[in-house]
Amino acid sequence: MDRTNSRHSRNTAKARGPYAVGDERRRRILDVAVEHFAQWGFHASSLARIAKEVGVTQGGLLHHFRSKEDLLVSVLEHSEEHDIEQFFTVDFDSAADCFLRLTDLVEYNSRRPGRTRMFNVLIGESCEPGHPAHAFFKRRYAMVLSRLTDTLRAAADTGELAADTDCTAVAQEIVAVMDGHQLQWALTPDEVDMAERLRGYFDRLYASISTTGEPLPPKA
């Protein structure tokens, strides 16, 4: 490498250094905030405690997030973007594919207890319209129900599911069952296998609404 290219590489590395440190610190703040919101909820969580655990001043934290409300929304949006990227960037091929991917998501959630407990705590808190996460969860539930309903309707149109399937009601039931298993798991994680229970539920559901009357096929 000639001197010009070498000098350019060093200068580029130096230029990227502060940005890399800032990105890493922002990720660290988000990770710590998940644990605090999971343990204390939004109202009892403290920016000062979060900043102390991260190793920055509260002013340093506010350099990345304007307020505790901004931090909360950023945590939720970051988590949602990650889940979509991991499991839902590709459309569902069928109702069976949808159910199997939801089971994979729940299995993944059981391996990240902080994030899952945070959602449990915040969903309960955010029922109050004035809560800063109220709009996020209202939009999220509407989006999830819409996508599930559309997937089920498409499956009924192709003949995978019975034509008289009440797709909206089934979608609402699926969300309720998933939330219920998640709450039970949060209380007794050593006694509840969320993914196994959800797979059993989906097997029974699929057998009851599919035109074949069979449970879900095995995972590929």
C-alpha positions as a Markdown table, in Angstrom:
| # | Residue | x | y | z |
|---|---|---|---|---|
| 1 | Met | 0.0 | 0.0 | 0.0 |
| 2 | Asp | 1.4 | 3.4 | -0.9 |
| 3 | Arg | 1.8 | 6.2 | 1.7 |
| 4 | Thr | -1.2 | 8.1 | 0.4 |
| 5 | Asn | -3.5 | 5.1 | 0.8 |
| 6 | Ser | -2.0 | 4.2 | 4.2 |
| 7 | Arg | -2.6 | 7.8 | 5.4 |
| 8 | His | -6.1 | 7.7 | 4.1 |
| 9 | Ser | -6.9 | 4.5 | 5.9 |
| 10 | Arg | -5.6 | 5.9 | 9.2 |
| 11 | Asn | -7.6 | 9.1 | 8.8 |
| 12 | Thr | -10.7 | 7.1 | 8.0 |
| 13 | Ala | -10.3 | 4.9 | 11.0 |
| 14 | Lys | -9.8 | 8.0 | 13.2 |
| 15 | Ala | -12.9 | 9.6 | 11.7 |
| 16 | Arg | -15.0 | 6.5 | 12.4 |
| 17 | Gly | -13.7 | 6.1 | 15.9 |
| 18 | Pro | -16.0 | 8.6 | 17.7 |
| 19 | Tyr | -19.0 | 7.4 | 15.7 |
| 20 | Ala | -18.3 | 3.7 | 16.6 |
| 21 | Val | -17.9 | 4.6 | 20.3 |
| 22 | Gly | -21.2 | 6.6 | 20.2 |
| 23 | Asp | -23.1 | 3.7 | 18.5 |
| 24 | Glu | -21.8 | 1.2 | 21.0 |
| 25 | Arg | -22.7 | 3.5 | 23.9 |
| 26 | Arg | -26.2 | 3.9 | 22.4 |
| 27 | Arg | -26.6 | 0.1 | 22.1 |
| 28 | Arg | -25.4 | -0.3 | 25.7 |
| 29 | Ile | -28.0 | 2.3 | 27.0 |
| 30 | Leu | -30.8 | 0.5 | 25.1 |
| 31 | Asp | -29.7 | -2.9 | 26.6 |
| 32 | Val | -29.5 | -1.6 | 30.2 |
| 33 | Ala | -32.8 | 0.3 | 29.7 |
| 34 | Val | -34.6 | -3.0 | 28.8 |
| 35 | Glu | -33.5 | -4.6 | 32.1 |
| 36 | His | -34.6 | -1.5 | 34.1 |
| 37 | Phe | -38.0 | -1.2 | 32.4 |
| 38 | Ala | -38.5 | -4.9 | 32.9 |
| 39 | Gln | -37.8 | -4.7 | 36.6 |
| 40 | Trp | -39.4 | -1.4 | 37.5 |
| 41 | Gly | -41.7 | -0.5 | 34.7 |
| 42 | Phe | -41.5 | 2.9 | 33.0 |
| 43 | His | -42.6 | 5.2 | 35.9 |
| 44 | Ala | -40.3 | 3.8 | 38.5 |
| 45 | Ser | -37.3 | 3.5 | 36.3 |
| 46 | Ser | -34.7 | 6.2 | 36.6 |
| 47 | Leu | -32.5 | 7.8 | 34.0 |
| 48 | Ala | -29.9 | 8.4 | 36.7 |
| 49 | Arg | -29.8 | 4.7 | 37.6 |
| 50 | Ile | -29.6 | 3.7 | 33.9 |
| 51 | Ala | -26.8 | 6.1 | 33.2 |
| 52 | Lys | -24.9 | 5.0 | 36.3 |
| 53 | Glu | -25.0 | 1.3 | 35.2 |
| 54 | Val | -24.0 | 2.2 | 31.7 |
| 55 | Gly | -21.1 | 4.3 | 33.0 |
| 56 | Val | -22.1 | 7.7 | 31.7 |
| 57 | Thr | -23.5 | 10.8 | 33.3 |
| 58 | Gln | -27.2 | 11.5 | 33.0 |
| 59 | Gly | -26.3 | 14.4 | 30.6 |
| 60 | Gly | -24.3 | 11.9 | 28.5 |
| 61 | Leu | -27.4 | 9.6 | 28.3 |
| 62 | Leu | -29.5 | 12.6 | 27.3 |
| 63 | His | -27.1 | 13.3 | 24.5 |
| 64 | His | -28.4 | 10.1 | 22.8 |
| 65 | Phe | -32.0 | 10.2 | 24.1 |
| 66 | Arg | -33.9 | 13.4 | 24.7 |
| 67 | Ser | -35.9 | 12.1 | 27.6 |
| 68 | Lys | -37.0 | 9.0 | 29.4 |
| 69 | Glu | -40.1 | 8.8 | 27.1 |
| 70 | Asp | -37.8 | 9.0 | 24.1 |
| 71 | Leu | -35.6 | 6.2 | 25.5 |
| 72 | Leu | -38.6 | 4.0 | 26.1 |
| 73 | Val | -40.0 | 4.5 | 22.6 |
| 74 | Ser | -36.5 | 3.9 | 21.1 |
| 75 | Val | -36.2 | 0.6 | 23.1 |
| 76 | Leu | -39.5 | -0.6 | 21.9 |
| 77 | Glu | -39.0 | 0.4 | 18.2 |
| 78 | His | -35.5 | -1.2 | 18.2 |
| 79 | Ser | -36.8 | -4.4 | 19.6 |
| 80 | Glu | -39.7 | -4.5 | 17.0 |
| 81 | Glu | -37.3 | -3.8 | 14.1 |
| 82 | His | -35.0 | -6.6 | 15.3 |
| 83 | Asp | -37.9 | -9.1 | 15.5 |
| 84 | Ile | -39.2 | -8.2 | 12.0 |
| 85 | Glu | -35.8 | -8.5 | 10.6 |
| 86 | Gln | -35.3 | -11.9 | 12.3 |
| 87 | Phe | -38.6 | -13.5 | 11.5 |
| 88 | Phe | -40.9 | -11.5 | 9.3 |
| 89 | Thr | -39.1 | -9.9 | 6.4 |
| 90 | Val | -40.5 | -12.6 | 4.0 |
| 91 | Asp | -44.3 | -13.0 | 3.6 |
| 92 | Phe | -45.9 | -16.1 | 5.0 |
| 93 | Asp | -46.3 | -18.9 | 2.4 |
| 94 | Ser | -49.3 | -20.3 | 4.2 |
| 95 | Ala | -51.1 | -20.4 | 7.6 |
| 96 | Ala | -48.9 | -23.3 | 8.6 |
| 97 | Asp | -45.8 | -21.3 | 7.8 |
| 98 | Cys | -47.2 | -18.4 | 9.9 |
| 99 | Phe | -47.8 | -20.6 | 12.9 |
| 100 | Leu | -44.4 | -22.3 | 12.7 |
| 101 | Arg | -42.6 | -18.9 | 12.5 |
| 102 | Leu | -44.6 | -17.5 | 15.4 |
| 103 | Thr | -43.5 | -20.6 | 17.4 |
| 104 | Asp | -39.9 | -19.9 | 16.4 |
| 105 | Leu | -40.3 | -16.3 | 17.7 |
| 106 | Val | -41.7 | -17.4 | 21.0 |
| 107 | Glu | -38.8 | -19.9 | 21.4 |
| 108 | Tyr | -36.4 | -17.0 | 20.7 |
| 109 | Asn | -38.2 | -14.8 | 23.3 |
| 110 | Ser | -37.7 | -17.4 | 26.0 |
| 111 | Arg | -33.9 | -17.0 | 25.5 |
| 112 | Arg | -34.1 | -13.2 | 26.1 |
| 113 | Pro | -35.9 | -12.9 | 29.4 |
| 114 | Gly | -35.2 | -9.2 | 30.0 |
| 115 | Arg | -36.8 | -8.1 | 26.8 |
| 116 | Thr | -39.8 | -10.4 | 27.2 |
| 117 | Arg | -40.5 | -9.4 | 30.8 |
| 118 | Met | -40.2 | -5.7 | 29.8 |
| 119 | Phe | -43.0 | -6.2 | 27.2 |
| 120 | Asn | -45.1 | -7.9 | 29.9 |
| 121 | Val | -44.7 | -5.0 | 32.3 |
| 122 | Leu | -45.1 | -2.3 | 29.7 |
| 123 | Ile | -48.2 | -3.8 | 28.0 |
| 124 | Gly | -50.0 | -3.7 | 31.4 |
| 125 | Glu | -48.8 | -0.1 | 32.1 |
| 126 | Ser | -49.6 | 1.2 | 28.7 |
| 127 | Cys | -53.3 | 0.5 | 28.9 |
| 128 | Glu | -53.5 | 4.0 | 30.4 |
| 129 | Pro | -53.9 | 6.4 | 27.4 |
| 130 | Gly | -51.4 | 8.8 | 28.9 |
| 131 | His | -48.6 | 6.3 | 29.0 |
| 132 | Pro | -45.8 | 7.1 | 26.6 |
| 133 | Ala | -45.9 | 3.5 | 25.2 |
| 134 | His | -49.7 | 3.5 | 24.7 |
| 135 | Ala | -49.6 | 4.6 | 21.0 |
| 136 | Phe | -46.8 | 2.1 | 20.3 |
| 137 | Phe | -48.6 | -0.9 | 21.7 |
| 138 | Lys | -52.0 | 0.2 | 20.2 |
| 139 | Arg | -50.3 | 0.4 | 16.7 |
| 140 | Arg | -48.4 | -2.8 | 17.2 |
| 141 | Tyr | -51.5 | -4.8 | 18.1 |
| 142 | Ala | -53.4 | -3.4 | 15.2 |
| 143 | Met | -50.6 | -4.3 | 12.8 |
| 144 | Val | -50.2 | -7.8 | 14.2 |
| 145 | Leu | -53.9 | -8.5 | 14.1 |
| 146 | Ser | -54.1 | -7.1 | 10.5 |
| 147 | Arg | -51.3 | -9.2 | 9.3 |
| 148 | Leu | -52.6 | -12.4 | 11.0 |
| 149 | Thr | -56.1 | -11.8 | 9.7 |
| 150 | Asp | -54.8 | -11.2 | 6.1 |
| 151 | Thr | -52.7 | -14.4 | 6.2 |
| 152 | Leu | -55.6 | -16.5 | 7.4 |
| 153 | Arg | -58.0 | -15.1 | 4.8 |
| 154 | Ala | -55.4 | -15.8 | 2.1 |
| 155 | Ala | -55.1 | -19.4 | 3.4 |
| 156 | Ala | -58.9 | -19.7 | 3.3 |
| 157 | Asp | -59.0 | -18.4 | -0.3 |
| 158 | Thr | -56.4 | -21.0 | -1.4 |
| 159 | Gly | -58.3 | -23.9 | 0.3 |
| 160 | Glu | -55.7 | -24.5 | 3.0 |
| 161 | Leu | -58.3 | -23.4 | 5.7 |
| 162 | Ala | -62.0 | -23.9 | 5.8 |
| 163 | Ala | -63.9 | -21.2 | 3.8 |
| 164 | Asp | -66.1 | -20.3 | 6.8 |
| 165 | Thr | -63.1 | -19.6 | 9.1 |
| 166 | Asp | -63.7 | -16.5 | 11.2 |
| 167 | Cys | -60.2 | -15.1 | 10.4 |
| 168 | Thr | -60.5 | -12.0 | 12.6 |
| 169 | Ala | -61.6 | -14.0 | 15.7 |
| 170 | Val | -58.9 | -16.6 | 15.1 |
| 171 | Ala | -56.2 | -13.9 | 14.9 |
| 172 | Gln | -57.5 | -12.3 | 18.1 |
| 173 | Glu | -57.4 | -15.6 | 19.8 |
| 174 | Ile | -53.8 | -16.3 | 18.7 |
| 175 | Val | -52.6 | -13.0 | 20.1 |
| 176 | Ala | -54.4 | -13.7 | 23.4 |
| 177 | Val | -53.0 | -17.2 | 23.7 |
| 178 | Met | -49.4 | -16.0 | 23.0 |
| 179 | Asp | -49.7 | -13.2 | 25.5 |
| 180 | Gly | -51.2 | -15.6 | 28.1 |
| 181 | His | -48.3 | -18.1 | 27.7 |
| 182 | Gln | -45.8 | -15.3 | 27.9 |
| 183 | Leu | -47.3 | -14.1 | 31.2 |
| 184 | Gln | -47.3 | -17.6 | 32.7 |
| 185 | Trp | -43.7 | -18.1 | 31.6 |
| 186 | Ala | -42.7 | -14.8 | 33.2 |
| 187 | Leu | -44.1 | -16.0 | 36.5 |
| 188 | Thr | -42.7 | -19.5 | 36.4 |
| 189 | Pro | -40.1 | -19.8 | 33.7 |
| 190 | Asp | -38.9 | -23.2 | 34.9 |
| 191 | Glu | -42.4 | -24.7 | 34.7 |
| 192 | Val | -43.6 | -23.2 | 31.4 |
| 193 | Asp | -42.1 | -24.0 | 28.0 |
| 194 | Met | -43.7 | -21.3 | 25.9 |
| 195 | Ala | -42.7 | -22.7 | 22.5 |
| 196 | Glu | -43.9 | -26.2 | 23.3 |
| 197 | Arg | -47.2 | -25.0 | 24.6 |
| 198 | Leu | -47.8 | -22.7 | 21.7 |
| 199 | Arg | -46.9 | -25.5 | 19.2 |
| 200 | Gly | -49.5 | -27.7 | 20.9 |
| 201 | Tyr | -52.1 | -25.0 | 20.6 |
| 202 | Phe | -51.3 | -24.4 | 17.0 |
| 203 | Asp | -51.5 | -28.1 | 16.2 |
| 204 | Arg | -55.0 | -28.2 | 17.7 |
| 205 | Leu | -56.0 | -24.9 | 16.0 |
| 206 | Tyr | -54.7 | -25.9 | 12.6 |
| 207 | Ala | -56.5 | -29.3 | 12.8 |
| 208 | Ser | -59.7 | -27.6 | 13.6 |
| 209 | Ile | -59.7 | -25.0 | 10.8 |
| 210 | Ser | -57.6 | -26.7 | 8.0 |
| 211 | Thr | -59.4 | -28.5 | 5.2 |
| 212 | Thr | -57.3 | -31.6 | 5.9 |
| 213 | Gly | -58.1 | -31.8 | 9.6 |
| 214 | Glu | -54.5 | -32.6 | 10.3 |
| 215 | Pro | -52.1 | -30.9 | 12.7 |
| 216 | Leu | -49.2 | -28.7 | 11.6 |
| 217 | Pro | -46.6 | -30.4 | 9.4 |
| 218 | Pro | -43.2 | -30.9 | 11.0 |
| 219 | Lys | -40.6 | -28.1 | 10.7 |
| 220 | Ala | -38.5 | -28.4 | 7.6 |
